[in-house]
Amino acid sequence: MEEKSYHYLVLFIGLLLCLLHSGEVSSSCDNINQIDFAEITYEPEGLAPHPDGTVASIECGVFYQIVPTAFERTTCTDGSWTGPLPRCRHVPRYCQRNEALVQIYGQDCQTPCRNRLNGACPRNKQCHCDGVCGWSCISIYEENFCPEVTDQAGLLVTYDPPERRFNGYADLSCGDGYVYHSGSSRLLCMSNRQWSGGNDFVCIPNEVSSSCDNINQIDFAEITYEPEGLAPHPDGTVASIECGVFYQIVPTAFERTTCTDGSWTGPLPQCRHVPRYCQRNEALVQIYGRDCQTQCRNRLKGACPENKQCHCDGRCGWSCISIYEDHFCPEVADQAGLLVTYDPPERRFNGYANFSCGDGYIYHSGSSRLLCMSNRQWGGGNDFVCIPNDNQNPVITCPADLTSDTLTVSFTVNVTDNVDPTPALTYDPLGPGSIFPLGPTTVTVTAIDSSSNQDSCTFTVTVIAPCEVRWSSDVALNITYDPPVSDEDRSSHPIPHDTRVHYDCAWGYRLQGVTESRCEQGRYNNNIPRCELVRMCSWPGYISHVVQYVNGLETNRLDFYPHDELPEGTFLVSRCSLPGQYVLHGSANRTCSESSWTGEEPSCVNADTRIVFQSNQPLDVRSNGTIVIHPRSQFYIYCHVPSYHVARLESENGPFAVYRGLKTMVMSLNPPRTTHSGHFTCRSNDYTLSHTVYVQFAEIYCDRPTAPSNGEIQDFDYGWRHGQYYMGKVISFACNDGYILDGRRTMTCVFGEWSHPTPRCQRATCEELHPPPHGTKIGGNRIGESVLIGCNQGYQLQGEHFLDCQESGEWSHPLPACVEPVPQPPPQPDEFSGESDWP
């Protein structure tokens, strides 16, 4: 801890000197992340952070080449390392005999060989590149094993293979509680049975603990810390407080205190003068060879000669001492910033030395008053220490400019200081929680620490008026707000400032006007657009072996398209779904114009020569015809030509192919890598038939979508890794009981994006019905249920008694009403008989 504290002190002094000379803090760089098989050195040397101008040199191990070669050195500039960081690539052709290493290791080199020709080695050996001897015949699996890597705190080591064989690897990482510091994360087992390929891998503890400052001075007390060291003291440090002679600690239970969570436990004691505790200390008498004077008791002056007085001596106890003759204490040793006054000035026995700090210094630790003892030494406390005063300004951070649609504005200002934990903040003209006027107000915040250092920052608070809700009589126009505004808020609250309004039209309509407006100072910056009905083209339908992209978008395929018609102006890009086996005839690009498709309908016909890919790997085709394959394991590519030709399979970056009969060649990629990407050509040996495709090998995943509320994702073959789904994966969605799916039930991972948005699960109910006035209701409102409406006595039903909740979520009939019956008029008397049925 003492070494660590000293390191912190050196850093603090260095930073202080930089500020005094330049007035600014220079940026710095952290250590470069480990590069496999490389050794990294820094000039000038030193632990991170490295100041601007530091040069890092990167040197690859034996039979490794730095890539790119122009970046063997990088410089820390403005807090970042310049240029891209290189890597070390294994290049066996660089294998050479290293005479210096042969001498160092005393290596007995084996039989030399060249260019990996095993025929030059005995049967029980193989030709391998040795970083010491060069190409040598080595008994690889008999005795060439490397030792275990030396154990270090926090270091985790795995071996590949576990037997630590020649040409195997040691992979290094840091365990829990430790972080990477420096060194290479991978070492190579050399034939000399040593690990090589980089510098030592170092892990350091990753711990951030709280700490305590020194305890403020306690008069006539000496304070010691365990473990020893300068402040700050880490949690767990114990401070022992011991009072000087004839002083008693009060309260007595607090002679020791512990640093816990950044604070000293318990109340701090004080030293109280108690003369009755004066006793002879035989141990100190022996140490100092003290000749004790005539003893006396209880300050009885009559017990001492005339020229002496009875005083408490910290070693001899109560003694008769010649106070004014020769019992004086020396001057206190001079220290930077220390001011000393003596009372009395002669520094006599039982007098005091009072300490304080001069200009430019502040108190750090120790006792501010010491007592002159009869042994002519100052006692009663530990050394008083002054340190240079804080001259660094606090660091203050204001929030970004604020915009509020309310007059009362709240905000937070952050401030830190190297000494004062809580610098004072002042606000001009208004602080947080105040009522601001309309329009912009510039706020200046000033932070002042305990040493009167200060810093300021400014920002603007703008109070604006909101906008009215936007409505349109155009039923095809959809209006949404960003950030979203609920229907309830639209009817009862204005739209806040800076809200963006987005416009789009229902299917079959085209937007005429702007797509977005913005609320600015109570007004929108654009007029409301309108929707215009557009012409449509029918869905072209499925074409065998053809994939069609709507408007050329790879994630918007025609077979994923949600409508049966496409609007005028839409164009389709067509490609063969298996470009290695088919070629496209007809129009590759067609446009919807005047309700019909331009160009010739595309089709895919068999190619003269066919390139066939192993079917168990995820494969897809981009809109430009590139075949994209997501490699998962060993992969085969076949070239087939007609029976009367000889096949030839060629590639830019793949390995050589082999024959399986004259008309078929096969290429094995185990496993496929991104570097294998390029053009693959299947042709006849006489060049009369040829077919070329471009293949891209890439690991493409889609993030695992979030299951809809009240629903789940159905994945039956678990086609995902680390929370991601591979390209081409199809997943399904299902809703819980009582909910129905709103959206597509399935979606596909297409080039890193899902083909459709995640659906949602909505309640499978109709709108809740309330009984009509003077009526009753029996039944529920779930899909498939019915409601029976009745009327109270004296009322009759006007409408349907039964209402069914349909799958559309709508009721089958409007809610009926209960009305009073209309009285019928009395019948008229019979004009022929003159009689009436009315009583």
C-alpha positions in Angstrom: 0.0 0.0 0.0 2.9 2.3 0.8 4.4 1.8 -2.7 1.0 2.4 -4.3 0.5 5.6 -2.3 3.9 6.8 -3.3 3.0 6.1 -6.9 -0.2 8.2 -6.5 1.9 11.0 -4.9 4.4 11.0 -7.8 1.5 11.2 -10.3 -0.1 14.1 -8.4 3.2 16.1 -8.2 3.8 15.5 -12.0 0.3 16.7 -12.8 0.8 19.8 -10.6 4.1 20.7 -12.4 2.4 20.3 -15.8 -0.4 22.7 -14.8 2.1 25.3 -13.5 4.1 25.2 -16.7 1.5 24.8 -19.4 -1.8 25.6 -17.8 -3.4 22.5 -19.4 -3.7 18.8 -18.9 -2.3 16.7 -21.8 -4.1 13.6 -23.0 -2.7 10.1 -22.7 -3.2 6.5 -24.0 -3.9 3.2 -22.3 -1.8 0.1 -23.0 -2.4 -1.4 -26.4 -4.6 -4.5 -26.2 -2.6 -7.7 -26.5 -1.6 -8.8 -30.0 -1.1 -12.6 -30.4 2.6 -13.6 -30.9 3.8 -10.0 -30.5 6.0 -8.1 -28.0 5.1 -4.5 -27.4 7.6 -2.0 -25.9 7.0 1.6 -25.1 9.5 4.6 -25.4 9.8 6.2 -22.9 9.2 3.2 -20.6 6.6 3.3 -17.9 3.2 2.0 -16.8 -0.1 3.2 -18.4 -1.4 5.8 -19.0 1.3 6.8 -21.6 1.6 10.6 -22.3 1.2 12.0 -25.8 4.4 11.4 -27.9 5.0 7.9 -26.5 6.1 5.5 -29.2 4.9 1.8 -29.1 7.0 -0.7 -31.0 5.3 -3.9 -32.1 7.6 -6.9 -32.9 6.3 -10.3 -34.0 7.8 -13.6 -32.8 9.9 -15.9 -34.8 8.3 -17.2 -38.2 5.6 -14.5 -37.8 5.2 -11.5 -40.0 3.7 -8.2 -39.0 0.6 -7.2 -41.1 0.4 -4.5 -42.4 4.1 -4.0 -42.5 4.0 -0.2 -42.4 2.6 -0.2 -38.8 5.5 -1.6 -36.7 5.5 1.6 -34.7 2.6 3.7 -33.5 2.5 7.0 -31.6 0.2 8.3 -28.8 -1.4 11.4 -30.3 -4.3 13.3 -28.7 -5.1 10.3 -26.5 -5.2 7.7 -29.3 -2.7 5.4 -31.0 -2.1 6.5 -34.6 -3.0 4.2 -37.5 -4.6 0.7 -37.5 -3.0 -1.8 -35.1 -1.2 -4.6 -36.9 -1.4 -8.4 -36.3 1.2 -11.2 -36.4 0.6 -13.6 -39.3 2.1 -17.1 -39.4 4.4 -17.2 -42.4 6.5 -20.4 -42.4 8.6 -19.3 -45.3 10.3 -16.8 -43.0 11.7 -19.7 -41.0 15.5 -19.3 -40.5 18.2 -20.5 -38.2 18.8 -18.1 -35.4 22.4 -18.4 -34.3 22.0 -16.1 -31.3 19.2 -18.3 -29.9 21.1 -21.5 -30.6 24.0 -20.2 -28.4 21.6 -19.0 -25.7 19.7 -22.3 -25.4 22.6 -24.5 -26.2 20.4 -26.2 -28.7 21.5 -29.3 -30.5 19.8 -28.8 -33.8 18.3 -31.8 -35.6 18.8 -32.8 -39.2 18.0 -29.7 -41.3 15.3 -30.0 -44.0 13.7 -27.5 -46.5 10.2 -26.5 -47.7 8.4 -29.1 -45.5 9.6 -32.0 -47.6 9.0 -35.0 -45.3 11.2 -37.2 -47.6 14.3 -35.5 -46.2 13.5 -36.7 -42.6 13.6 -40.2 -41.0 10.3 -42.1 -40.8 9.8 -41.2 -37.1 10.3 -37.5 -37.6 8.7 -34.6 -39.6 10.0 -31.4 -41.1 8.8 -28.4 -39.1 9.8 -24.8 -38.6 11.8 -24.4 -35.3 12.2 -20.8 -34.1 15.7 -21.6 -33.1 17.2 -24.1 -35.6 15.0 -23.2 -38.7 13.6 -26.1 -40.8 14.5 -29.2 -38.8 13.5 -32.9 -38.6 11.8 -33.1 -35.2 10.3 -36.0 -33.3 7.1 -34.1 -32.7 5.0 -36.6 -30.7 7.8 -38.3 -28.8 9.6 -35.9 -26.5 8.9 -32.3 -27.7 6.6 -31.0 -25.0 6.6 -27.6 -23.3 6.4 -27.2 -19.5 3.4 -25.8 -17.8 3.3 -22.0 -17.7 4.5 -20.6 -14.4 1.6 -20.0 -12.1 0.8 -16.3 -11.3 -1.9 -14.6 -9.3 -5.1 -14.2 -11.4 -3.6 -16.0 -14.5 -5.8 -18.6 -16.3 -4.0 -20.9 -18.8 -5.5 -23.4 -21.3 -3.5 -25.6 -23.7 -4.3 -26.6 -27.2 -3.7 -29.5 -27.4 -3.8 -30.3 -23.7 -0.6 -32.3 -23.9 1.4 -29.1 -24.6 2.9 -30.5 -27.8 5.3 -28.9 -30.2 3.5 -26.3 -32.3 0.6 -26.2 -29.8 -0.7 -23.1 -28.1 -0.9 -21.7 -24.5 -3.9 -19.3 -24.3 -3.7 -16.9 -21.4 -6.5 -14.9 -19.8 -7.3 -13.2 -16.4 -9.6 -14.7 -13.7 -12.3 -13.1 -11.6 -11.0 -10.0 -9.7 -8.1 -9.4 -12.2 -7.8 -7.4 -15.4 -5.3 -7.6 -18.3 -2.2 -5.4 -17.9 0.3 -6.3 -20.6 1.8 -9.2 -22.6 0.7 -11.7 -25.3 -2.4 -13.7 -24.8 -1.1 -16.7 -26.9 2.3 -18.5 -26.8 3.6 -21.1 -29.2 5.4 -24.4 -28.1 8.8 -24.4 -29.8 10.9 -27.5 -30.5 13.4 -26.3 -27.8 10.6 -27.1 -25.3 10.1 -23.4 -24.5 7.1 -21.1 -25.0 7.7 -18.3 -27.5 5.8 -15.7 -29.5 5.4 -12.8 -27.2 6.2 -11.1 -23.9 5.0 -12.2 -20.5 1.2 -12.0 -19.9 0.5 -10.0 -16.7 -2.8 -9.7 -14.8 -3.3 -7.1 -12.0 -6.0 -7.0 -9.3 -9.2 -5.2 -10.4 -10.3 -3.6 -7.1 -11.6 -0.2 -6.3 -12.0 0.3 -2.6 -12.9 3.3 -0.6 -10.3 5.0 1.7 -9.9 7.5 4.6 -7.9 10.7 4.9 -5.6 11.3 7.9 -7.3 11.9 11.2 -7.3 15.6 12.1 -4.7 16.5 14.8 -5.4 15.7 18.4 -3.5 17.8 20.9 -0.9 15.8 23.0 -1.6 12.6 21.1 0.4 10.4 18.7 -1.5 8.7 15.9 -0.1 5.6 14.1 -1.6 3.6 11.2 -1.5 -0.1 10.5 -0.5 -0.8 7.8 1.8 2.2 7.6 1.6 4.6 4.7 0.6 8.1 3.5 -3.0 9.0 3.1 -5.4 8.0 1.7 -5.7 4.9 3.9 -7.6 1.9 2.4 -10.6 0.3 4.2 -9.4 -1.9 7.0 -6.6 0.4 8.1 -6.5 0.7 12.0 -5.5 4.0 13.6 -4.1 3.9 17.1 -4.3 7.0 19.3 -1.9 7.3 22.3 -1.9 10.3 24.6 1.4 11.8 26.0 2.6 11.4 29.5 0.3 12.6 32.3 -2.5 12.8 29.7 -5.5 10.5 29.6 -7.6 9.5 26.5 -11.3 10.4 26.7 -13.4 8.4 26.1 -11.2 5.5 27.0 -13.0 3.0 24.7 -11.8 4.8 21.5 -8.0 4.2 21.6 -8.3 2.5 18.2 -10.5 3.3 15.2 -10.9 1.5 11.8 -11.4 2.9 8.3 -14.7 1.4 7.1 -16.5 2.5 3.9 -14.4 5.6 3.7 -14.9 6.8 7.3 -13.3 6.3 10.7 -15.5 4.4 13.0 -16.8 5.9 16.3 -16.2 9.4 17.7 -12.6 10.5 17.9 -11.2 10.9 21.5 -9.2 13.8 23.0 -6.3 13.9 25.5 -7.1 15.4 28.9 -4.5 16.6 31.3 -4.7 14.5 34.5 -1.6 15.1 36.7 -2.6 12.4 39.2 -1.6 9.8 36.7 2.0 10.9 37.0 4.1 7.7 37.7 7.7 6.7 37.4 8.4 4.7 34.2 11.2 2.3 34.9 11.6 1.3 31.2 12.2 4.8 30.1 14.6 5.5 33.0 16.7 2.5 31.8 16.5 3.6 28.1 17.7 7.2 28.7 19.9 6.4 31.8 18.0 9.1 33.6 19.3 10.3 37.0 16.0 11.1 38.7 15.9 14.1 41.0 14.5 14.2 44.6 11.0 12.8 44.4 8.0 14.7 45.7 4.2 14.1 45.9 1.1 16.1 45.0 2.9 19.3 44.1 4.0 19.8 47.8 6.5 22.6 47.3 7.8 22.2 50.8 9.2 18.8 49.8 11.8 20.4 47.4 14.8 22.6 48.0 14.3 26.3 47.6 15.7 26.5 44.0 13.5 23.7 42.7 9.8 23.0 42.2 7.8 19.8 42.3 6.7 18.9 38.7 5.5 15.8 36.9 8.3 14.3 34.8 7.2 11.7 32.2 9.9 9.3 33.2 10.8 9.9 36.9 7.3 10.7 38.0 6.8 13.6 40.6 10.3 15.1 41.0 12.1 18.2 42.2 13.3 20.0 39.1 15.4 23.1 38.6 13.0 24.6 36.2 14.6 27.9 35.3 18.2 26.8 35.2 18.9 24.3 32.5 15.6 22.6 31.5 15.0 23.9 28.0 13.8 22.1 24.9 15.5 22.6 21.5 14.0 24.4 18.5 11.6 22.3 16.5 13.2 21.1 13.2 12.4 23.3 10.3 10.0 22.0 7.7 8.5 23.5 4.5 5.4 25.5 5.3 5.7 25.0 9.1 5.2 28.0 11.4 6.2 27.6 15.1 5.6 29.8 18.2 6.8 29.0 21.7 5.1 29.8 25.0 7.2 31.0 26.8 9.6 32.1 24.1 12.5 30.5 26.1 11.1 27.0 25.4 11.2 26.2 29.1 10.0 23.0 30.8 6.2 22.7 30.8 6.1 25.3 28.0 4.4 24.8 24.7 5.3 24.7 21.0 2.3 25.8 18.9 2.2 24.9 15.1 0.4 26.2 12.1 0.8 26.3 8.3 2.1 29.3 6.3 0.9 30.7 3.1 0.6 28.2 0.3 0.3 25.3 2.7 -2.5 23.5 4.6 -2.7 21.2 7.5 -2.2 17.5 6.7 -1.6 15.5 10.0 -0.1 15.7 13.5 -0.6 17.6 16.8 -0.8 21.4 16.7 0.7 21.7 20.3 3.6 19.9 22.0 4.8 20.1 25.6 8.4 20.6 26.7 9.3 17.6 29.0 11.9 17.5 31.8 14.1 15.4 29.5 14.4 18.4 27.3 12.3 16.8 24.5 9.0 17.8 23.0 6.2 15.3 23.9 2.5 14.9 23.8 1.7 14.1 20.2 3.1 13.2 16.7 4.7 15.4 14.1 2.7 18.3 12.6 2.8 18.1 8.8 1.9 20.8 6.3 1.3 20.1 2.6 1.1 22.5 -0.3 -2.3 24.2 -0.7 -4.8 23.1 -3.3 -4.3 25.3 -6.5 -6.4 23.3 -8.9 -9.7 24.5 -10.1 -12.8 22.3 -9.6 -14.1 20.5 -12.7 -17.7 21.6 -13.5 -20.0 20.1 -16.2 -23.2 21.8 -17.2 -26.0 20.0 -18.9 -26.6 20.4 -22.6 -28.9 23.2 -23.6 -32.4 22.6 -22.3 -35.8 23.1 -23.9 -38.9 23.1 -21.7 -42.6 23.5 -22.3 -43.2 24.3 -18.6 -42.0 27.4 -16.7 -40.5 25.5 -13.8 -37.2 23.9 -15.0 -35.1 21.4 -13.2 -31.5 20.4 -14.1 -28.4 18.9 -12.6 -24.8 20.3 -12.6 -21.9 17.9 -11.9 -18.8 19.1 -10.1 -15.6 17.3 -8.8 -12.5 18.6 -7.1 -9.2 17.0 -6.2 -9.5 18.1 -2.5 -12.9 19.5 -1.6 -15.6 16.8 -1.9 -18.5 19.4 -2.0 -17.5 22.7 -3.8 -20.2 25.4 -3.5 -22.3 26.1 -6.6 -23.8 29.5 -7.5 -26.3 30.1 -10.4 -26.8 33.3 -12.4 -29.6 34.3 -12.9 -31.7 31.3 -11.9 -31.0 27.9 -10.4 -32.7 24.5 -10.7 -36.4 24.4 -9.8 -36.8 28.1 -10.6 -39.5 29.7 -12.8 -37.9 30.8 -16.1 -39.3 33.3 -18.5 -40.5 32.4 -22.0 -37.7 32.3 -24.6 -34.0 31.6 -24.1 -32.1 32.3 -20.8 -28.3 31.8 -20.5 -27.5 30.3 -17.1 -23.9 30.6 -15.7 -22.9 28.2 -12.9 -19.8 28.8 -10.8 -18.1 26.2 -8.6 -15.8 27.4 -5.7 -13.8 24.9 -3.6 -12.6 25.3 -0.1 -9.3 26.9 -1.4 -11.3 29.5 -3.3 -10.4 27.9 -6.7 -13.3 28.3 -9.1 -14.5 27.3 -12.5 -17.6 28.1 -14.5 -19.8 26.8 -17.3 -22.8 28.0 -19.2 -25.8 26.6 -20.9 -29.1 27.8 -22.3 -32.6 27.1 -21.0 -35.4 27.8 -23.6 -39.0 27.8 -22.5 -41.3 27.5 -25.5 -45.0 27.2 -26.2 -46.5 23.9 -27.4 -48.4 23.2 -30.6 -52.0 22.3 -31.2 -52.9 18.7 -32.2 -53.0 18.1 -36.0 -56.1 16.6 -37.5 -57.0 15.8 -41.1 -60.3 14.9 -42.9 -58.3 12.7 -45.3 -59.2 9.2 -44.1 -56.2 7.7 -45.9 -53.7 9.9 -44.1 -51.9 8.4 -41.0 -50.5 10.9 -38.5 -48.0 9.8 -35.9 -45.8 11.7 -33.4 -42.2 11.3 -32.3 -42.0 11.0 -29.4 -45.3 9.1 -29.4 -48.4 10.8 -28.1 -51.3 8.7 -26.9 -54.9 9.2 -28.2 -55.9 10.4 -24.7 -53.1 13.0 -24.7 -54.0 14.2 -28.2 -57.5 15.1 -27.0 -56.5 16.7 -23.7 -52.9 18.0 -24.0 -51.0 20.2 -26.5 -48.1 18.8 -28.5 -44.7 19.6 -26.9 -42.1 21.7 -28.6 -39.7 19.9 -31.0 -42.1 17.0 -31.5 -41.9 15.6 -35.0 -45.1 14.7 -36.9 -44.8 11.9 -39.4 -47.2 11.4 -42.3 -47.9 8.3 -44.4 -50.8 7.0 -46.5 -52.8 3.8 -46.4 -52.0 1.1 -48.9 -52.9 2.1 -52.5 -52.4 5.9 -51.9 -49.4 8.1 -52.6 -48.4 11.0 -50.3 -48.6 14.4 -51.8 -46.5 16.9 -49.8 -44.0 16.6 -46.9 -43.5 13.4 -44.9 -42.6 15.2 -41.7 -43.4 18.4 -39.8 -41.9 19.8 -36.6 -43.4 21.8 -33.7 -41.4 25.0 -33.4 -42.3 27.8 -30.9 -46.0 26.9 -31.0 -46.3 26.4 -34.8 -45.6 23.6 -37.3 -43.0 24.3 -40.0 -45.0 22.6 -42.8 -48.6 22.2 -44.0 -50.5 19.0 -43.7 -50.0 16.8 -46.8 -52.8 14.8 -48.6 -53.1 11.3 -50.0 -53.7 10.5 -53.7 -55.0 7.2 -55.0 -52.4 5.5 -57.2 -52.6 2.9 -60.0 -51.6 -0.7 -59.1 -50.0 -3.7 -60.8 -51.1 -7.2 -60.0 -48.7 -9.5 -58.0 -46.5 -11.2 -60.6 -46.8 -14.6 -59.0 -44.3 -17.3 -58.3 -41.7 -18.1 -61.0 -39.7 -21.4 -60.6 -36.1 -20.9 -59.4 -36.5 -17.0 -59.5 -36.2 -14.7 -56.5 -37.6 -11.2 -57.0 -36.6 -8.1 -54.8 -39.1 -5.3 -54.5 -37.4 -2.0 -55.3 -34.1 -3.9 -55.2 -34.2 -4.3 -51.4 -32.7 -7.7 -50.3 -34.9 -7.7 -47.2 -38.0 -7.0 -49.2 -38.6 -10.0 -51.3 -41.7 -10.5 -53.4 -42.6 -13.7 -51.6 -42.5 -11.7 -48.3 -44.6 -8.9 -49.7 -47.8 -8.4 -47.6 -50.1 -7.2 -50.4 -51.7 -8.7 -53.6 -50.9 -5.5 -55.6 -47.9 -3.2 -56.0 -48.2 0.5 -56.6 -47.1 2.2 -59.8 -43.4 3.1 -59.9 -42.4 -0.1 -58.0 -39.6 -2.0 -59.7 -38.6 -5.6 -59.3 -35.0 -7.0 -59.5 -34.9 -10.7 -60.5 -32.2 -13.2 -59.9 -31.9 -17.0 -60.0 -32.3 -18.6 -56.6 -29.5 -21.0 -57.4 -27.1 -19.0 -59.6 -24.6 -21.8 -59.8 -27.1 -24.1 -61.6 -29.2 -21.7 -63.6 -28.9 -18.6 -65.7 -31.5 -15.8 -66.0 -33.4 -15.3 -69.2 -35.8 -12.4 -69.7 -35.7 -9.0 -67.9 -33.7 -8.7 -64.8 -35.4 -5.4 -64.0 -39.1 -4.6 -64.5 -41.2 -1.6 -63.5 -44.9 -1.2 -62.7 -46.1 1.4 -65.3 -49.8 2.1 -66.2 -51.0 -0.9 -64.3 -48.7 -3.4 -66.1 -45.1 -4.7 -65.8 -42.5 -3.6 -68.3 -40.1 -6.0 -69.9 -40.1 -9.7 -70.5 -41.1 -12.1 -67.6 -37.8 -13.6 -66.3 -37.1 -17.3 -66.1 -34.2 -19.4 -65.0 -32.8 -22.2 -67.3 -30.1 -24.8 -66.7 -26.6 -23.6 -67.1 -24.2 -25.4 -69.5 -22.0 -26.2 -66.6 -23.4 -26.4 -63.1 -21.9 -25.3 -59.7 -23.6 -27.1 -56.9 -23.1 -26.3 -53.2 -23.5 -28.6 -50.3 -27.2 -28.3 -49.2 -26.7 -28.3 -45.4 -25.2 -24.8 -45.2 -27.3 -21.6 -45.0 -27.3 -20.0 -48.5 -28.9 -16.9 -49.9 -28.6 -14.7 -53.0 -28.1 -10.9 -52.9 -29.9 -8.6 -55.4 -26.7 -8.2 -57.4 -26.4 -12.0 -57.9 -23.8 -12.7 -55.2 -24.2 -16.0 -53.5 -23.8 -15.6 -49.7 -23.0 -18.7 -47.6 -23.0 -18.8 -43.8 -20.2 -21.4 -43.1 -20.9 -23.8 -40.3 -18.7 -26.9 -40.9 -16.8 -28.7 -43.7 -18.2 -27.5 -47.1 -18.1 -29.0 -50.6 -18.5 -27.3 -54.0 -19.1 -29.4 -57.0 -18.5 -28.7 -60.7 -20.5 -30.8 -63.2 -20.1 -30.7 -67.0 -21.8 -32.7 -69.7 -20.6 -36.3 -70.1 -18.6 -35.7 -73.3 -16.4 -33.0 -71.5 -13.8 -32.9 -68.8 -14.6 -30.7 -65.8 -12.4 -27.9 -64.4 -13.3 -26.1 -61.1 -11.2 -22.9 -60.5 -11.4 -20.2 -57.8 -9.6 -17.0 -56.8 -8.9 -17.9 -53.2 -10.0 -21.5 -52.6 -7.9 -24.7 -52.5 -7.4 -27.0 -55.5 -10.3 -29.2 -56.5 -10.0 -32.9 -57.1 -11.7 -35.2 -59.7 -14.6 -37.5 -59.0 -14.8 -38.9 -62.5 -13.9 -36.8 -65.5 -17.1 -34.8 -65.6 -17.1 -33.8 -61.9 -14.6 -31.9 -59.7 -15.1 -31.2 -56.0 -13.5 -28.6 -53.8 -13.4 -29.1 -50.0 -13.3 -26.1 -47.6 -12.8 -27.3 -44.1 -13.9 -25.0 -42.7 -14.9 -22.2 -45.1 -13.4 -18.9 -44.3 -14.1 -15.3 -45.3 -10.8 -15.3 -47.2 -12.1 -18.0 -49.5 -14.6 -15.5 -51.0 -14.3 -14.7 -54.7 -15.2 -16.0 -58.2 -15.7 -19.7 -58.7 -15.7 -21.0 -62.3 -16.9 -24.3 -63.6 -15.8 -24.9 -67.2 -14.9 -27.7 -69.7 -11.3 -28.5 -70.2 -11.4 -27.1 -73.8 -13.0 -23.8 -72.6 -16.0 -24.2 -74.8 -18.4 -24.3 -71.8 -18.0 -22.0 -68.8 -20.1 -20.7 -65.9 -18.9 -18.2 -63.2 -20.5 -17.1 -59.9 -19.3 -14.9 -57.1 -19.4 -16.5 -53.7 -19.1 -14.6 -50.3 -18.5 -16.6 -47.2 -19.7 -14.6 -44.2 -21.1 -15.3 -40.8 -24.4 -13.3 -40.8 -26.7 -13.4 -37.8 -29.9 -11.7 -36.8 -30.4 -10.6 -33.2 -32.9 -12.8 -31.3 -36.2 -10.8 -31.3 -38.2 -10.1 -28.2 -41.2 -12.3 -27.8 -44.5 -10.3 -28.0 -46.3 -9.7 -24.7 -48.7 -12.5 -24.0 -47.0 -14.6 -26.7 -43.9 -16.7 -27.4 -41.3 -17.5 -30.1 -41.5 -21.0 -31.5 -38.1 -22.3 -32.5 -38.2 -26.0 -33.1 -34.6 -26.7 -34.3 -32.8 -24.2 -32.0 -31.0 -22.5 -34.9 -29.3 -19.8 -32.8 -26.0 -19.2 -31.1 -25.2 -16.7 -28.3 -28.7 -15.1 -28.6 -28.4 -14.7 -32.4 -30.0 -16.6 -35.3 -28.1 -17.7 -38.4 -28.9 -16.4 -41.9 -32.0 -18.1 -43.4 -33.5 -19.1 -40.1 -37.3 -19.1 -40.0 -39.0 -18.6 -36.6 -42.7 -18.6 -35.7 -44.8 -16.7 -33.2 -47.9 -17.8 -31.1 -50.1 -16.0 -28.7 -51.4 -17.1 -25.3 -55.0 -18.1 -24.8 -57.3 -15.1 -25.0 -55.0 -13.3 -27.5 -54.8 -13.2 -31.2 -51.8 -12.4 -33.4 -51.6 -9.0 -35.1 -48.9 -9.4 -37.9 -47.1 -12.1 -39.7 -46.9 -15.5 -38.0 -43.4 -16.2 -39.3 -40.3 -14.2 -40.3 -37.0 -15.1 -41.8 -33.4 -13.9 -41.1 -32.3 -12.2 -44.4 -28.8 -10.8 -44.5 -28.8 -9.8 -40.8 -32.3 -8.4 -40.7 -35.7 -9.9 -40.1 -38.0 -10.1 -43.1 -41.0 -8.7 -41.1 -41.5 -6.7 -37.9 -42.3 -8.7 -34.7 -46.0 -9.2 -34.5 -48.0 -8.4 -31.4 -50.6 -10.3 -29.4 -53.8 -8.4 -28.9 -56.7 -9.4 -26.7 -59.3 -11.7 -28.4 -62.3 -9.6 -27.3 -64.8 -7.2 -28.6 -65.4 -3.7 -27.0 -66.9 -4.0 -23.6 -70.7 -3.4 -23.7 -72.7 -1.7 -21.0 -76.5 -2.4 -20.6 -78.7 0.3 -22.2 -80.6 2.6 -19.9 -83.5 0.7 -18.2 -82.0 -2.5 -19.5 -79.9 -5.6 -18.5 -77.0 -7.5 -20.1 -76.0 -11.2 -19.8 -72.9 -12.7 -21.4 -69.2 -11.9 -22.2 -67.3 -10.1 -24.8 -64.7 -12.7 -25.9 -64.4 -13.8 -29.5 -67.3 -16.3 -30.2 -69.3 -15.3 -27.2 -72.8 -13.7 -27.3 -74.6 -11.1 -25.2 -78.3 -11.1 -24.4 -79.9 -7.7 -23.9 -83.2 -7.4 -21.9 -85.4 -4.5 -20.7 -86.8 -3.6 -17.3 -90.6 -3.9 -16.7 -92.5 -1.1 -18.5 -89.9 -0.9 -21.3 -89.6 -2.7 -24.6 -86.5 -3.5 -26.7 -85.8 -1.7 -29.9 -83.2 -3.7 -31.8 -81.6 -7.2 -31.6 -81.8 -9.3 -28.4 -78.6 -11.3 -29.2 -75.2 -9.7 -30.2 -72.3 -12.0 -31.2 -68.6 -11.1 -30.7 -67.1 -11.9 -34.2 -63.5 -12.8 -35.1 -63.0 -9.3 -36.5 -63.4 -8.0 -32.9 -66.7 -6.3 -33.9 -70.2 -6.9 -32.5 -72.7 -8.4 -35.0 -75.3 -5.7 -34.3 -75.5 -2.3 -32.7 -76.5 -2.0 -29.1 -80.3 -2.0 -28.8 -82.3 0.5 -26.7 -85.0 0.1 -24.1 -87.9 2.6 -24.8 -91.3 3.3 -23.3 -94.1 1.7 -25.3 -96.2 4.2 -27.3 -100.0 4.1 -26.2 -102.4 3.0 -29.0 -105.4 5.4 -29.8 -108.9 4.0 -29.0 -110.8 2.4 -31.8 -113.5 4.5 -33.7 -117.3 3.5 -33.3 -118.9 1.5 -36.2 -120.7 4.0 -38.5 -123.1 1.4 -39.6 -124.2 0.0 -36.2 -123.5 3.1 -34.2 -121.9 0.9 -31.5 -118.5 0.9 -30.1 -116.3 -1.7 -28.4 -114.8 1.0 -26.1 -116.4 0.8 -22.7 
